Amino acid sequence: MAAIASARYGKDNVRVYKVERDEKTGVQTVTEMTVCVLLEGAIDTSYTKADNSVVVATDSMKNTVYIKAKEHPVTPPELFASILGTHFIDSYPHLTAAHINVITHRWTRMTIDGKPHPHSFYRDGAETRNVEAVARRGKGIDIRSGIAGLLVLKSTGSQFHGFIRDEYTTLPEVWERILSTDVDAGWSWKTFPDIAAVKAAVPKFDKAFEDARNITLKTFAEEDSPSVQNTMYKMCEYIMAAVPEVENVDYSLPNKHYFEIDLSWHKGLKNTGKDAEVYAPQSGPNGLIKVTVARSQTAAKL
Ligand SMILES: O=c1[nH]c(=O)c2[nH]c(=O)[nH]c2[nH]1
């Protein structure tokens, strides 16, 4: 006999743009998001018995995203995701959880002749601000805020030595290397009992994002990194110290390798070790290093 172990469904890639116009100053502010809604609850019969009476159409979910974006602020994304999630479980008694993902894309205001332009913006990077809010009936709202697609590189100030050497090892130890990664980081907040608690925390969300982004960049730039593992752990520690309401911090960092090229076959050109200048960026395979750091009392329970 087969039975459903878990099921959720919804609408992904709902693209939304919202403009805010300040009539007095003529300054406009824009937000562009990609939203995913996934719902859970007493929906098994829609899979097992073709019972569509329990189905909120994914098309209606898309409409709801647009309507809630019209009725409410879409920033900070933590609040908008919580408003959406709460709407679904409040509106449909058979649903138990709503998982809302909001990816906010960068539109940075242009500076023209030294002045911020009132209505023109540019995409200054692939980096996105990502929020996942899960509203669970009777269990409050869990939020993970994050940053993804922040591509960074340092041309020195990174080492890697002392690792296991055995019959599988060819990697030389290095006291000097290039370090590059595509930062995917998240910070998870203590459960909010309800939407009022999320509203009360609104001023903290943008500050936490700026703190986490600055800590990531500063630690990456300034630390003489002994390994990706140690550097990302330090980033987690600093974020936990900067944002007391955060319960844990996670990073997922690909190690984007740049290989030295031996050019000595061409007229004895020196291009390795301290003479290395021309490198071959690798697209794969790459290292992938992940961690979640919790406060000590929570980590002990995990
Ligand atoms: O920072 C690093 N951590 C590793 O675990 C690892 N493994 C590897 O081959 N290079 C690196 N670099």
The ligand as an SDF file (V2000), in Angstrom:
LIG
                    3D

 12 13  0  0  0  0  0  0  0  0999 V2000
   39.6190   26.1410    2.4160 O   0  0  0  0  0  0  0  0  0  0  0  0
   39.6730   25.0000    1.9450 C   0  0  0  0  0  0  0  0  0  0  0  0
   39.0390   23.9820    2.5900 N   0  0  0  0  0  0  0  0  0  0  0  0
   39.0740   22.6920    2.1430 C   0  0  0  0  0  0  0  0  0  0  0  0
   38.4680   21.7660    2.7790 O   0  0  0  0  0  0  0  0  0  0  0  0
   39.7810   22.4390    0.9530 C   0  0  0  0  0  0  0  0  0  0  0  0
   40.0110   21.2910    0.2370 N   0  0  0  0  0  0  0  0  0  0  0  0
   40.7660   21.6580   -0.8370 C   0  0  0  0  0  0  0  0  0  0  0  0
   41.1540   20.8660   -1.7330 O   0  0  0  0  0  0  0  0  0  0  0  0
   41.0520   22.9960   -0.8080 N   0  0  0  0  0  0  0  0  0  0  0  0
   40.4340   23.5040    0.2970 C   0  0  0  0  0  0  0  0  0  0  0  0
   40.3690   24.7530    0.7970 N   0  0  0  0  0  0  0  0  0  0  0  0
  1  2  2  0
  2  3  1  0
  2 12  1  0
  3  4  1  0
  4  5  2  0
  4  6  1  0
  6  7  1  0
  6 11  2  0
  7  8  1  0
  8  9  2  0
  8 10  1  0
 10 11  1  0
 11 12  1  0
M  END
$$$$
